[in-house]
Amino acid sequence: RGLAQRVVEVGGEVIGVEQHRLQVAREERNMTRIFNIVLLLSASTPLGLGFSFSITPATRLLGTKLAAMAPLDQELESWASSAGYGQIDKAIPAGSSGWASFRKVTVTNPPEKDGKPVSFFVKSSSRSAEEMFLGEALGLQAMYECSGQGEDSLRIPKVYHYGDYSEGKGSLIVMEYLNLAGRSDDRALGKAMAKMHLAPATEAAGNPDKAFGFPVDNTIGGTPQPNPWTKPNSGTKEWIEFFRDHRIGHQLNLAGDSYCSNLWENDIAPRLHLIFEDLHGEKEIKPSLLHGDLWSGNIGSADGKPSIFDPAVYWGHHEAEWGMQCCAYFGRDFWDGYRAIIPEDVGFEDRALLYDAYHQLNHFNLFGGTYLTTARSDLNSLKDALDNIERS
């Protein structure tokens, strides 16, 4: 604390609020920086530590400012400067979760969107970017690309930066700040979701090979979600294999429920192709970008457009998006908007059991309880549907 106070006395006019300086100084990683700055400043003070060089006023100002910054502050200042956005103007705390802290940040020379200056939403964590933010960044970038920017599009925040701190432990992601409001026009939401689902798999969207999967594994809730790519130009056959092994099979392995596992392995998986028989030829399943965890808590609006957030993105069958519809409360307006663009395919209701089972198993793996009963019910109903198809 003595070292921290020395910096305050030397540079108090330029650092800011003293309480902030002292709080930053308590962080162990900054003590080394502060000590170095004190030694540096000593070259032109009566402390007489034996240095023979001089320090300019500009160097003294910069050194004192950087010494009082937390690692996140330094990263943001460096990023804003290198991106041509000037300096950090304001950084306002915006809450936290069990794994990250949030800020709303403004800069002195911001970019513009629709003629208005952009503010930024910053998430930071003590863990690495690969672990915490890579999947989110790539997912948001893909959703931004596939949603487009027209009147009937989703409002997805643009990702401006993500990565590890250049010094010390930690990482951050910087995205466009949205003034989120509650869910509004469900018909517009349905149309915008259909537009995203119909967007072609391209290099710009992160899927040049037109495959199912995603560039990285991610999470759905707190559950790991594996996303290995299928072969290029994948279709219905590859989708069935992907969902069988990396969605239902994966969740069953985590659940460890012998009833569901036996039902799946003996009565469902070998015949799973039967509920996809109508999706070949002109109806062949093509990769659609999916939000992946779409429920009411991840739906809102921003700037008069529907917005979806906190995704578990991957490329898959568009119908798999509705596995959480029991928690999304999609009404007639939504489906009218969506079906005006993507009509319902034959067998939708049977496949809905499959896609719901994935999320019920995931909820059981996350929370336990009665979700397992619902998952068993889904799988039993799916078995009955397969029996009926074979008898018909």
Disulfide bonds with the S-S distance in Angstrom:
none
